[in-house]
């Protein structure tokens, strides 16, 4: 039976689907995190150059990847909000921004902790670090813009525009180590050149990356359900929800 994507664009239709998916993604995130941490901190060998400090990669890289991925997804929903004016699109943009900001902050924080023993400083105005910091400002800007506009539909359009403008920063983050003379190391995993790390290290990092993505999906779905109830409170379908009736 094919999915009716147009029907799912309605908050009333998407709400129960999100509720069904949340436990699966949350449970998957918990299991993958446990496995990934065990591999990264208990099984993976010590790096011959950086020693034990390299293990921060199992937190830093997944959060950095997710920070960029979430922004692209948020910009996609922002474009749908601008092009079609669907209520769900604006709600998804609103739901993604806080998690994206959190992942960006974790990437910056762990990167600075990694940089201190590696570069001798917590912060350098390196191209990748600076563009990642700009990404955090973009997320925070979207959150602030959302809170500054009372009309939800106007806020959806304004946040959609800002998310689309800011998406140009994503390729800058990714290619900054190639385009400029950067302190930051190059890509650890390449489609054309393969991985530049031991198999146990690579497996642990990939599992932690999937754990981060599963966590991000679960949290965004949970948050968007809350936003739906807040913004559709006067609708009959919201009033009929057991969690609303019993509140």
C-alpha positions as CSV (number, residue, x, y, z in Angstrom):
1,X,0.0,0.0,0.0
2,X,1.6,3.3,-1.1
3,X,1.9,6.1,1.3
4,X,-0.2,9.2,0.6
5,X,2.5,11.9,1.0
6,X,0.0,14.7,0.6
7,X,-2.1,13.3,3.4
8,X,0.9,13.1,5.6
9,X,1.6,16.8,5.1
10,X,-1.4,17.5,7.4
11,X,-0.4,17.8,11.1
12,X,-3.5,15.6,12.0
13,X,-2.2,12.8,9.8
14,X,1.5,13.2,10.7
15,X,1.0,13.3,14.4
16,X,0.2,9.6,15.0
17,X,2.9,8.5,12.5
18,X,5.5,10.5,14.4
19,X,4.3,9.0,17.7
20,X,4.7,5.5,16.2
21,X,8.3,6.2,15.0
22,X,9.6,7.9,18.1
23,X,10.1,4.8,20.3
24,X,11.9,3.0,17.4
25,X,14.3,5.7,16.8
26,X,14.8,6.5,20.5
27,X,15.4,2.8,21.3
28,X,17.8,2.5,18.3
29,X,19.7,5.6,19.4
30,X,20.2,4.1,22.9
31,X,21.4,0.7,21.6
32,X,23.7,2.2,19.0
33,X,25.1,4.6,21.5
34,X,26.0,1.8,23.9
35,X,27.6,-0.2,21.2
36,X,29.4,2.8,19.7
37,X,30.8,3.9,23.1
38,X,32.0,0.4,23.8
39,X,33.8,0.1,20.5
40,X,35.2,3.7,20.6
41,X,36.4,3.7,24.2
42,X,37.0,0.1,24.9
43,X,37.9,-1.8,21.7
44,X,39.4,0.7,19.3
45,X,43.2,0.9,19.5
46,X,45.2,3.9,20.7
47,X,46.2,6.2,17.9
48,X,49.9,6.1,17.3
49,X,50.2,9.9,16.8
50,X,47.6,11.5,19.1
51,X,47.3,8.8,21.8
52,X,44.1,8.5,23.8
53,X,42.9,12.1,23.1
54,X,41.8,11.1,19.6
55,X,38.8,9.2,21.1
56,X,36.9,12.5,21.2
57,X,36.4,11.8,17.5
58,X,33.6,9.4,18.4
59,X,31.6,12.4,19.8
60,X,32.9,15.2,17.7
61,X,32.5,13.8,14.2
62,X,29.0,12.5,14.6
63,X,27.8,15.7,16.1
64,X,29.5,17.8,13.4
65,X,28.0,15.6,10.6
66,X,24.5,15.9,12.2
67,X,24.8,19.6,12.6
68,X,25.2,20.0,8.9
69,X,22.7,17.3,7.9
70,X,20.0,18.8,10.1
71,X,20.5,22.3,8.6
72,X,20.1,20.9,5.1
73,X,16.9,19.1,6.2
74,X,15.7,22.3,7.9
75,X,16.3,24.3,4.7
76,X,14.4,21.7,2.7
77,X,11.3,22.1,5.0
78,X,11.8,25.9,4.9
79,X,11.6,25.8,1.1
80,X,8.4,23.7,1.3
81,X,7.0,26.3,3.7
82,X,7.7,29.1,1.3
83,X,6.7,27.2,-1.9
84,X,3.5,25.5,-0.7
85,X,2.7,27.1,2.6
86,X,2.0,23.8,4.4
87,X,1.7,24.1,8.1
88,X,3.7,21.0,8.8
89,X,6.7,22.4,6.9
90,X,7.0,25.4,9.2
91,X,6.5,23.2,12.2
92,X,9.4,20.9,11.1
93,X,11.7,23.9,10.6
94,X,10.8,25.1,14.1
95,X,11.4,21.6,15.6
96,X,14.8,21.0,13.9
97,X,16.5,24.3,14.9
98,X,17.1,23.6,18.6
99,X,18.6,20.1,18.0
100,X,20.7,21.5,15.2
101,X,22.0,24.2,17.5
102,X,22.8,21.6,20.2
103,X,24.7,19.4,17.8
104,X,26.7,22.4,16.5
105,X,27.6,23.5,20.0
106,X,28.7,19.9,20.9
107,X,30.8,19.9,17.7
108,X,32.5,23.2,18.6
109,X,33.0,22.3,22.2
110,X,34.5,18.9,21.6
111,X,36.6,20.3,18.7
112,X,38.1,22.9,21.1
113,X,38.9,20.2,23.6
114,X,40.5,18.2,20.9
115,X,42.4,21.3,19.6
116,X,44.1,22.1,22.9
117,X,46.4,19.1,23.0
118,X,46.7,18.9,19.2
119,X,47.2,22.6,18.2
120,X,48.1,24.0,21.6
121,X,45.0,26.2,21.7
122,X,41.3,25.8,22.4
123,X,40.3,28.1,19.5
124,X,41.8,29.3,16.3
125,X,40.0,31.2,13.6
126,X,40.4,28.3,11.3
127,X,38.2,28.2,8.2
128,X,36.2,25.1,9.3
129,X,35.9,26.2,13.0
130,X,34.7,29.7,11.9
131,X,32.2,28.4,9.4
132,X,30.9,25.9,12.0
133,X,30.5,28.8,14.5
134,X,28.5,30.7,11.8
135,X,26.3,27.6,11.5
136,X,25.6,27.9,15.3
137,X,24.7,31.6,14.8
138,X,22.3,30.7,12.0
139,X,20.5,28.1,14.1
140,X,20.3,30.6,17.0
141,X,19.1,33.3,14.6
142,X,16.3,31.1,13.3
143,X,15.2,30.3,16.9
144,X,15.3,34.0,17.8
145,X,13.5,35.1,14.6
146,X,10.8,32.5,15.4
147,X,10.3,33.8,18.9
148,X,10.3,37.5,17.7
149,X,7.3,37.1,15.3
150,X,3.9,36.4,16.9
151,X,2.1,35.3,13.7
152,X,3.1,31.6,13.1
153,X,2.6,31.8,9.3
154,X,4.8,34.9,9.0
155,X,7.4,33.3,11.2
156,X,7.4,30.2,9.0
157,X,8.1,32.3,5.9
158,X,10.8,34.4,7.6
159,X,12.5,31.3,9.0
160,X,12.2,29.6,5.6
161,X,14.0,32.5,3.9
162,X,16.8,32.6,6.5
163,X,17.3,28.9,6.4
164,X,17.7,29.0,2.6
165,X,20.1,31.9,2.7
166,X,22.2,30.1,5.3
167,X,22.4,26.8,3.5
168,X,25.3,28.2,1.4
169,X,27.4,27.8,4.5
170,X,27.1,24.0,4.5
171,X,29.4,23.4,1.5
172,X,31.8,26.0,2.9
173,X,32.1,24.0,6.1
174,X,32.6,20.7,4.2
175,X,35.1,22.0,1.6
176,X,36.9,24.6,3.8
177,X,39.9,22.2,4.5
178,X,40.3,21.9,0.7
179,X,39.7,25.5,-0.3
180,X,41.9,27.2,2.4
181,X,45.1,26.5,4.3
182,X,43.4,25.0,7.3
183,X,44.7,23.7,10.7
184,X,41.8,21.2,10.7
185,X,42.6,17.8,9.4
186,X,41.0,16.7,6.1
187,X,38.2,14.2,5.6
188,X,38.7,11.0,7.6
189,X,36.4,9.1,5.3
190,X,36.4,9.6,1.5
191,X,34.2,7.9,-1.1
192,X,37.1,7.8,-3.6
193,X,40.1,7.2,-1.2
194,X,38.5,5.1,1.5
195,X,39.0,5.5,5.2
196,X,42.2,6.8,6.9
197,X,41.7,4.9,10.1
198,X,41.7,1.4,11.6
199,X,38.6,-0.7,11.0
200,X,37.7,-0.7,14.7
201,X,37.9,3.1,14.9
202,X,35.9,3.4,11.7
203,X,33.2,1.0,12.9
204,X,32.9,2.8,16.2
205,X,32.6,6.2,14.6
206,X,30.0,5.1,12.0
207,X,27.9,3.4,14.7
208,X,28.0,6.6,16.8
209,X,27.0,8.6,13.8
210,X,24.0,6.5,13.2
211,X,23.2,6.8,16.9
212,X,23.3,10.6,16.6
213,X,21.1,10.5,13.6
214,X,18.6,8.3,15.3
215,X,18.6,10.6,18.4
216,X,18.1,13.6,16.2
217,X,15.1,12.1,14.4
218,X,13.5,11.0,17.7
219,X,13.9,14.4,19.3
220,X,12.7,16.3,16.3
221,X,9.6,14.1,16.0
222,X,8.9,14.5,19.7
223,X,9.3,18.2,19.5
224,X,7.2,18.6,16.3
225,X,4.3,16.8,18.0
226,X,4.5,19.3,20.9
227,X,4.5,22.2,18.4
228,X,1.5,20.7,16.6
229,X,-0.5,20.6,19.8
230,X,0.5,24.2,20.7
231,X,-0.3,25.6,17.2
232,X,-3.4,23.6,16.5
233,X,-4.9,23.7,19.9
234,X,-8.2,24.9,18.6
235,X,-8.6,22.1,16.1
236,X,-11.0,19.2,16.7
237,X,-8.3,16.6,16.2
238,X,-6.1,18.1,18.9
239,X,-9.0,18.3,21.4
240,X,-9.7,14.6,20.7
241,X,-6.2,13.4,21.6
242,X,-6.1,11.4,24.9
243,X,-3.1,13.3,26.1
244,X,-4.9,16.6,25.7
245,X,-8.2,15.5,27.2
246,X,-6.5,14.1,30.2
247,X,-4.2,17.1,30.7
